[in-house]
Amino acid sequence: MGERFWRQPPAYATHIAEIRSQGVDFAPVDVLDRAERPEDYVKLPIPDGANLKEIEVCRAMLEDYGGIVVLTNFKIPSFAGYTGAVKNIGIGLASPDGKAPVHEPGYQRSEAFFTNLADAVKGIKARMGRKMIAISILSNIHAEPFGGAAPKTGNLGIIGSLDPVAADQAACDLIWQLPSHTAQRQPIDQKIDSGWLQLEKLAAVGAGSRIYHRTGV
């Protein structure tokens, strides 16, 4: 699995060109692992990880910056059901080789993948602490029904939190407006398809809190 990510040639120039093409030409762009050398990465321990015991990230992320803003275009559907702050941390902030164990076994949408993702988030969050903030933009949302709830669609707003788990929970609540006890009773395949299993696994491994207080601005 490691070769799936590691053996690809560095694509930082392509990434920067794509960013510029989207109109982001007013500030410097830093691709932290542009050389993809082994010494550019560091392994973080995952306290009491359920499946994973460490997660590899870019060293520059920890040493060159005082904090991280995880800006997410909340997306449904995706491989993980939805792509929110959590997936952009557990997958997006991992190194090429760090992504591989998260996607094991066999790059499948299995229950194990969701546990691995939760572990990865826990490890990164434990290291970053309050130096990381999640901001999720819910625009052009079109989700499938889940648990008998008809989802809200369209442009729903922006959610921000120091806890990415709370940010994802708030986003899912805003979309489906489904009580947690109702969602918990749904079949496992529906939880995988909707991404709700992310929230359950995050809570199970202690990666963050699903409890939040929403304040409008």
N, C-alpha and C positions, 0 to 999 in steps of 0.2 A: 504493500500500500504506500510506503514511503516514496517509492519511485514515481508514483502517480503525480506527486507534488514536487519532489526534490529534483528530479531529472529534467524538468522543463527549464529552458534557458531563462535567465533574468529578463523580465519584460517591463522594467521600470520606464523605459523610454516610451513604450506604447501606452502605458498607463498615464504618463504625464501628458502625452499628446491627446488622449481621450478626455482628460480633465480640462485641458485648455479648450478643446472643441465644444465643451459644454458651457463655455463662457466664464470659467474660473481663471481669469487672466490678471487679477488684481492683487495677487499675493503669491509668495513663494510656495512651491509644492515640494515636500520632502518625502521621498519613498525610503522608509527607514532601513530596509534590508536590500538596497539596490544591488549590492555585490553578491549577496547570498553566500557569504563565507561562513564556515562553522563558528568562527569566533564572533560573528555578529549576533549570535543568539545566546540566550541563557534559559536554563530550566528552572521553573518555579515549582516549589512543592505545593501539593494540594492537600490541605489538612483534612484527614479522615475522608479521603476520596472514596466513593463507592466502587468505581472501576479503575479510574486513573489515579496515579500517585504524583504525577508531575505533568506540567504543560510547558512547552518551549515557546518563547516569545522573542521579539527583537530586543536586543540589549539597549539600543538607542531609545526605545520607548521609555525605558526606566531611567536612563542616565542623562538624556539630552533635553527632556521636557519636564516641566513642573506639574503637568496634569494632562488629562485627555478628555475631550468632548466627543462622545460617541453619537454622532449625528446620523440618524437612521431614517430612510424613507420606508416606513412600515409597509410591508409587502405581503399580499395574500393572492394566490397560494405560493408556496415555496417548498423546497425539499423537506424542511422542518415543519411544514404546515403553514407557518407564517415566518417572516423574517423581521425580527424586532431588534431591540438593543442587545438582548442576550445572545442571539446568534452572531451579531456583528462583533461581539466580544469574544465568545468562545471559539469561533471559527476565524473571524476577521483579524483578531489581534494575535492569533497563533502563527508561528513560523510555518514554512512549507512542511517540514517534518512534524511540527506540532499538530497540524491539521489531520495527519494520517491516523493516529490512534483515536481521535475523536470520531472519525468516520468508520472505524472498525465496529463490527466485523463485516467485511465485504462490501462497504459502501452501500449499506441497505438502510431503508427507513424502518429500523427495528427499534424495539424498546431500549435496547442497549445503546443505540446511538443517542437517544435523548438523555440517558444517564451520563454518558460520556460528555455530552455537551454541558450538562449541569456541573459536572466535575471541573471542566475546563474553566467555566465562568467563576466557580468558587475560588480556584487557584489564582486567577488574575485579579479578581476582586479583593482577595485577601492581601495581595501585594499592593494594589493601588489605593485601597481604602477610599477616603474622601477626595482623592485627587482625580476622580473619574466621575463625570456626570453624563447621564443619558438624556438625549433629546430626540424624540420620535415624531415624525411628521406623518399624519394620517390624511393622505389626500388620494382622491380617485379610488376609494376603497370599494371593492366588489367581492364580498365573501359569500361562501356557501352557507346555508342554514346548518346549525349545530344544536343538538339537544332540543329540537323543536322551536328554537328561537329564530326569528327572522332578523338577519343582521342589518344594521344601518349601513348605508352606502354613501358614496360621495366624499366630500371634503369635511372631515370631522374635527380637525384641529391639530394642536401641537401639545405633546406631553413631555414634561421634563422631571427628572428625579435623580437624586444621588444614588438611588438603588435601582439598577437596571431591571431587577425582577419586578419591583413595584411598577416600574414604567410599562413593562410588557403586560402585567396584570391589568393595569388601568386601561391600556389600549384595547385589550381583548374585551374587557367589561364594556367599554364604550361602543365597541362594534356589535357584540352579541347580546349584551345586557342580560346575561344568564347567571343565575345564582350558582355559586361554586358547588353546592351540594347536588344541584341538578347536573352540572357538567361532570362531576365525579362519577355519577352513575352511568355515564354513556359507555358504549363498547370501546375497547382499546383501539380498534381500527379507526373509529371516528375521532378519538382523541389524537391519534397520529395525523390523520388527514387535516384536522383543524389546527394542529399545533398545541392544543391544550395540554398535551402530555409534557410539553416543555415546562409549564408552570408547576405541574405536580412533581416532576423530578427535581426542579430547582428547590422547591420547598423541602423535599425529602432529604436532599444532601446538605441542606443548610446554606445554600448559595445566596439567600436574600429573603426578603419578606414580601408576601403577597398582600399584606395589609397596608393600606395607604389612605391618606386624606387628600382629597382633590380640592385645590384652591384655584379659582379662576383669576385670570389677569386680563 
